[in-house]
Amino acid sequence: MSKLTALSISIAVLGAIWAYLALGPLAGFVLVWAGFIAWACFFHTGADMP
């Protein structure tokens, strides 16, 4: 499996989990769009742990 395929699958799985949590059990506490923007910013900056 190529790195691009692995990254695509992991993004899809994590996105589905976030959407499920934001629209189900955590509805009213978190926002779907805010989570995706924060996640994209994290990966854009290199995805390093501080």
C-alpha positions in Angstrom: 0.0 0.0 0.0 1.4 3.4 -0.9 1.7 6.2 1.6 -0.9 8.2 -0.3 -3.4 5.4 -0.1 -2.7 4.9 3.6 -3.1 8.6 4.4 -6.3 8.7 2.4 -7.8 5.8 4.3 -6.8 7.1 7.7 -8.3 10.5 6.9 -11.5 8.9 5.8 -11.8 6.7 8.9 -10.9 9.6 11.3 -13.3 11.9 9.5 -16.1 9.4 9.8 -15.4 8.9 13.5 -15.4 12.7 14.1 -18.6 13.2 12.1 -20.3 10.4 14.0 -19.3 11.8 17.4 -20.1 15.4 16.5 -23.5 14.5 15.1 -24.4 11.8 17.6 -23.2 11.5 21.2 -21.4 14.9 21.4 -24.0 16.8 19.5 -24.3 20.3 20.9 -20.8 20.3 22.4 -18.6 20.1 19.3 -19.0 21.3 15.7 -18.2 19.2 12.7 -16.7 22.0 10.7 -14.6 23.3 13.5 -13.1 19.9 14.1 -12.2 19.5 10.4 -10.6 22.9 10.2 -8.5 22.3 13.4 -7.5 18.9 12.1 -6.5 20.3 8.7 -4.4 23.1 10.4 -2.7 20.5 12.5 -1.6 18.5 9.5 -0.8 21.5 7.5 1.7 22.7 10.1 3.5 19.3 10.0 1.5 17.2 12.5 4.2 17.4 15.1 3.6 16.9 18.8 4.8 19.8 20.9 
